[in-house]
Amino acid sequence: MFDLLMQGFSVALSGLNLFLVFIGAFLGTVIGMLPGIGPINAIAILFPIVLQFELTPSSALIFFGGIFYGSQYGNSISAILLNVPGTSSSAVTCIDGNPLAKQGRAGPALAMSAVASFSGGVMSIFLLIFFAPLLAKLAIDFGPSEYFVLMVCAFTALTSFSTGSFIKAVFSAILGLAIATVGIDELSFGGMRRFIFGIEELGDGIDFIVVVIGVFAVGELFIYLSELAEDTAQTVAPVKKILMTFSELKASVAGILRSCVSGFVVGVLPGAGATIASFIAYATEKKLAGSKGNFGNGDLRGVAAPESANNSSAVGSFIPLLVLGVPGSETTAVMLAALITLGVTPGPTMLADQPDMFWGVAASMFLGNLVLIVLNLPMVKWLAKILLIPRWILMPGIAILSIVGVYVLNGSEFDLILMLLFGIVGFVMRKTGFPMAPLVLGLVLGGLIEVNFRRALTYSYGDYSTFYGSPITIGLWVITFLSLVAPVVIRLIRQRSRKD
């Protein structure tokens, strides 16, 4: 394992990949700071550029990985200074981070956030290196039926844990599955085209990037235009003294360690994600502190726990992505689609067939976290000024990048029309409270679910017992059932705690 990791460092330290680690981490920090953009939009918009530069799959994943975990750092800056989380995963950081900023302690809060993010990120990389090969050995036994049940499990988990109405989440998932069926039927004789309604441009299917850029980037632009009259100048808390005291750091060490482990475990579970990881970490530390804590009114431990957890969760989410080929979140779903487009299908054989990719990405995470701690501690005063850029400057830039990115994919004006239509769909879904994660996952996994379902029935001569005839499938069905029950139980516990 040590030799393979050293081999990974030789990949990550190559000139281009080292540059991509730095650029990805820096862009991720900036993107995470700017509410409304997020790593999903960034990866979707930049993917066509990656295709134009003909980056290898390893380099592309290193770059996207840097944006992903870099955004977790950036999220905390806007959460602490503006009380506006860049994404839902940093919402918990607002609870204690912004009160600290109002007390004139924005510097120590940002420093604690950077240290906790770095610690959680680095420690979780060791867990990734240790557990991924073990899971890959188990996954070697997966056949089409096991893969089908695994994808149903991931699908159910992400839909169940989505915010808002379960019915709306199911509708989003069905919409994603429906879009995935448009185009060529891979298993039919001669490649039959289906659901194209006489439109020849739909014959090869709807490009994933067109949908994602439309739903997220263009949808966000429409949201901004609808709220244009309410757009006001941002008021950023001043950042003075950066460093915290040694006693404050010492008091947070145990919480950082606990949150790292819990965040990693939650990150590995498809559908749970960084948001749930940060809430669990915060609730745990608040309960352990008891009356000795000042949680909710400006406690540095309330910043350390969620920041360690959401960075650890981001690293943990790479295990199902790379080892099982199943994304556990919207962002990793976009990464999976990008890898498939580049000709790579992640799965249990990746560690054996393409060790350079897995170990190169793992090594790049060490380097990326070093870059981020160097960026965030001494340069946070200057980075905070980015928050003063008005959205009326940012949004036209996003629109231009979206149009150029979609057009260079296939040089098709029809793709631009589709992007606009999906932008309207994304706008309506957000305004009416439909979650986006199930739609993205349905779009990515739809084809794989169908192919594995039909292959499993072909191999078993139509015997449906193949879907519950092995210990692995039975175990996955149990997890699927628990993922459906867990949100109900969590909701009941929250209601009881509110009454108490």
NORQUIMO-V550766 format. One record per residue. N is the residue number from 0. RES is the residue in three letters. SS is DSSP state (hx for helix, st for strand, lp for the rest). BURIAL is + if it has 9 or more other C-alpha atoms within 8 Angstrom, else -. Layout:
n res ss burial
N RES SS BURIAL
N RES SS BURIAL
This chain:
n res ss burial
0 MET lp -
1 PHE hx -
2 ASP hx -
3 LEU hx +
4 LEU hx +
5 MET hx -
6 GLN hx +
7 GLY hx +
8 PHE hx +
9 SER hx +
10 VAL hx +
11 ALA hx +
12 LEU lp +
13 SER lp -
14 GLY hx -
15 LEU hx -
16 ASN hx +
17 LEU hx +
18 PHE hx -
19 LEU hx +
20 VAL hx +
21 PHE hx +
22 ILE hx +
23 GLY hx +
24 ALA hx +
25 PHE hx +
26 LEU hx +
27 GLY hx +
28 THR hx +
29 VAL hx +
30 ILE hx +
31 GLY hx +
32 MET hx +
33 LEU lp +
34 PRO lp +
35 GLY lp -
36 ILE lp +
37 GLY hx +
38 PRO hx +
39 ILE hx +
40 ASN hx +
41 ALA hx +
42 ILE hx +
43 ALA hx +
44 ILE hx +
45 LEU hx +
46 PHE hx +
47 PRO hx +
48 ILE hx +
49 VAL hx +
50 LEU hx -
51 GLN hx -
52 PHE lp -
53 GLU lp -
54 LEU lp -
55 THR lp -
56 PRO hx +
57 SER hx +
58 SER hx +
59 ALA hx +
60 LEU hx +
61 ILE hx +
62 PHE hx +
63 PHE hx +
64 GLY hx +
65 GLY hx +
66 ILE hx +
67 PHE hx +
68 TYR hx +
69 GLY hx +
70 SER hx +
71 GLN hx +
72 TYR hx +
73 GLY hx +
74 ASN hx +
75 SER hx +
76 ILE hx +
77 SER hx +
78 ALA hx +
79 ILE hx +
80 LEU hx +
81 LEU hx +
82 ASN lp +
83 VAL lp +
84 PRO lp +
85 GLY lp +
86 THR lp +
87 SER hx -
88 SER hx +
89 SER hx +
90 ALA hx +
91 VAL hx +
92 THR hx +
93 CYS hx +
94 ILE hx +
95 ASP hx +
96 GLY hx +
97 ASN hx +
98 PRO hx +
99 LEU hx +
100 ALA hx +
101 LYS hx +
102 GLN lp -
103 GLY lp +
104 ARG lp +
105 ALA hx +
106 GLY hx +
107 PRO hx +
108 ALA hx +
109 LEU hx +
110 ALA hx +
111 MET hx +
112 SER hx +
113 ALA hx +
114 VAL hx +
115 ALA hx +
116 SER hx +
117 PHE hx +
118 SER hx +
119 GLY hx +
120 GLY hx +
121 VAL hx +
122 MET hx +
123 SER hx +
124 ILE hx +
125 PHE hx -
126 LEU hx +
127 LEU hx +
128 ILE hx +
129 PHE hx -
130 PHE hx -
131 ALA hx +
132 PRO hx +
133 LEU hx -
134 LEU hx +
135 ALA hx +
136 LYS hx +
137 LEU hx -
138 ALA hx +
139 ILE lp -
140 ASP lp -
141 PHE lp +
142 GLY lp -
143 PRO hx +
144 SER hx +
145 GLU hx +
146 TYR hx +
147 PHE hx +
148 VAL hx +
149 LEU hx +
150 MET hx +
151 VAL hx +
152 CYS hx +
153 ALA hx +
154 PHE hx +
155 THR hx +
156 ALA hx +
157 LEU hx +
158 THR hx +
159 SER hx +
160 PHE lp +
161 SER lp +
162 THR lp -
163 GLY lp +
164 SER lp -
165 PHE hx +
166 ILE hx -
167 LYS hx +
168 ALA hx +
169 VAL hx +
170 PHE hx -
171 SER hx +
172 ALA hx +
173 ILE hx +
174 LEU hx +
175 GLY hx +
176 LEU hx +
177 ALA hx +
178 ILE hx +
179 ALA hx +
180 THR lp +
181 VAL lp +
182 GLY st +
183 ILE st +
184 ASP lp +
185 GLU lp -
186 LEU lp -
187 SER lp -
188 PHE lp -
189 GLY lp -
190 GLY lp +
191 MET lp +
192 ARG st +
193 ARG st +
194 PHE lp -
195 ILE lp +
196 PHE lp -
197 GLY lp -
198 ILE lp -
199 GLU hx -
200 GLU hx -
201 LEU hx +
202 GLY lp +
203 ASP lp -
204 GLY lp +
205 ILE lp +
206 ASP lp -
207 PHE hx +
208 ILE hx +
209 VAL hx +
210 VAL hx +
211 VAL hx +
212 ILE hx +
213 GLY hx +
214 VAL hx +
215 PHE hx +
216 ALA hx +
217 VAL hx +
218 GLY hx +
219 GLU hx +
220 LEU hx +
221 PHE hx +
222 ILE hx +
223 TYR hx +
224 LEU hx -
225 SER hx -
226 GLU lp -
227 LEU hx -
228 ALA hx -
229 GLU hx -
230 ASP lp -
231 THR lp -
232 ALA lp -
233 GLN lp -
234 THR lp -
235 VAL lp +
236 ALA lp +
237 PRO lp -
238 VAL lp +
239 LYS lp -
240 LYS lp -
241 ILE lp +
242 LEU lp -
243 MET lp +
244 THR lp -
245 PHE hx -
246 SER hx -
247 GLU hx +
248 LEU hx +
249 LYS hx -
250 ALA hx -
251 SER hx +
252 VAL hx -
253 ALA hx -
254 GLY hx +
255 ILE hx +
256 LEU hx +
257 ARG hx +
258 SER hx +
259 CYS hx +
260 VAL hx +
261 SER hx +
262 GLY hx +
263 PHE hx +
264 VAL hx +
265 VAL hx +
266 GLY hx +
267 VAL hx +
268 LEU lp +
269 PRO lp +
270 GLY lp +
271 ALA lp +
272 GLY hx +
273 ALA hx +
274 THR hx +
275 ILE hx +
276 ALA hx +
277 SER hx +
278 PHE hx +
279 ILE hx +
280 ALA hx +
281 TYR hx +
282 ALA hx -
283 THR hx -
284 GLU hx +
285 LYS hx +
286 LYS hx -
287 LEU hx -
288 ALA hx -
289 GLY hx -
290 SER hx -
291 LYS hx -
292 GLY lp -
293 ASN lp -
294 PHE lp +
295 GLY lp +
296 ASN lp +
297 GLY lp +
298 ASP lp +
299 LEU lp +
300 ARG hx +
301 GLY hx +
302 VAL hx +
303 ALA hx +
304 ALA hx +
305 PRO hx +
306 GLU hx +
307 SER hx +
308 ALA hx +
309 ASN hx +
310 ASN hx +
311 SER hx +
312 SER hx +
313 ALA hx +
314 VAL hx +
315 GLY hx +
316 SER hx +
317 PHE hx +
318 ILE hx +
319 PRO hx +
320 LEU hx +
321 LEU hx +
322 VAL hx +
323 LEU hx +
324 GLY lp +
325 VAL lp +
326 PRO lp +
327 GLY lp +
328 SER lp +
329 GLU hx +
330 THR hx +
331 THR hx +
332 ALA hx +
333 VAL hx +
334 MET hx +
335 LEU hx +
336 ALA hx +
337 ALA hx +
338 LEU hx +
339 ILE hx +
340 THR hx -
341 LEU lp -
342 GLY lp -
343 VAL lp -
344 THR lp -
345 PRO lp +
346 GLY lp +
347 PRO lp +
348 THR lp +
349 MET hx +
350 LEU hx +
351 ALA hx -
352 ASP hx -
353 GLN lp +
354 PRO hx +
355 ASP hx +
356 MET hx +
357 PHE hx +
358 TRP hx +
359 GLY hx +
360 VAL hx +
361 ALA hx +
362 ALA hx +
363 SER hx +
364 MET hx +
365 PHE hx +
366 LEU hx +
367 GLY hx +
368 ASN hx +
369 LEU hx +
370 VAL hx +
371 LEU hx +
372 ILE hx +
373 VAL hx +
374 LEU hx +
375 ASN hx +
376 LEU hx +
377 PRO hx -
378 MET hx +
379 VAL hx +
380 LYS hx -
381 TRP hx -
382 LEU hx +
383 ALA hx +
384 LYS hx -
385 ILE hx -
386 LEU hx +
387 LEU hx +
388 ILE lp -
389 PRO lp +
390 ARG hx -
391 TRP hx -
392 ILE hx -
393 LEU hx +
394 MET hx +
395 PRO hx -
396 GLY hx -
397 ILE hx +
398 ALA hx +
399 ILE hx -
400 LEU hx +
401 SER hx +
402 ILE hx +
403 VAL hx -
404 GLY hx +
405 VAL hx +
406 TYR hx +
407 VAL hx -
408 LEU hx -
409 ASN hx -
410 GLY lp -
411 SER lp -
412 GLU hx -
413 PHE hx -
414 ASP hx +
415 LEU hx +
416 ILE hx -
417 LEU hx +
418 MET hx +
419 LEU hx +
420 LEU hx +
421 PHE hx +
422 GLY hx +
423 ILE hx +
424 VAL hx +
425 GLY hx +
426 PHE hx +
427 VAL hx -
428 MET hx +
429 ARG hx +
430 LYS hx -
431 THR lp -
432 GLY lp +
433 PHE lp +
434 PRO lp +
435 MET lp +
436 ALA hx +
437 PRO hx +
438 LEU hx +
439 VAL hx +
440 LEU hx +
441 GLY hx +
442 LEU hx +
443 VAL hx +
444 LEU hx +
445 GLY hx +
446 GLY hx +
447 LEU hx +
448 ILE hx +
449 GLU hx -
450 VAL hx +
451 ASN hx +
452 PHE hx +
453 ARG hx -
454 ARG hx +
455 ALA hx +
456 LEU hx +
457 THR hx -
458 TYR hx -
459 SER lp +
460 TYR lp -
461 GLY lp -
462 ASP lp -
463 TYR hx -
464 SER hx -
465 THR hx +
466 PHE hx +
467 TYR hx +
468 GLY lp -
469 SER lp -
470 PRO hx -
471 ILE hx -
472 THR hx +
473 ILE hx +
474 GLY hx -
475 LEU hx +
476 TRP hx +
477 VAL hx -
478 ILE hx +
479 THR hx +
480 PHE hx -
481 LEU hx -
482 SER hx +
483 LEU hx +
484 VAL hx -
485 ALA hx -
486 PRO hx +
487 VAL hx -
488 VAL hx -
489 ILE hx -
490 ARG hx -
491 LEU hx -
492 ILE hx -
493 ARG hx -
494 GLN hx -
495 ARG hx -
496 SER hx -
497 ARG hx -
498 LYS hx -
499 ASP lp -
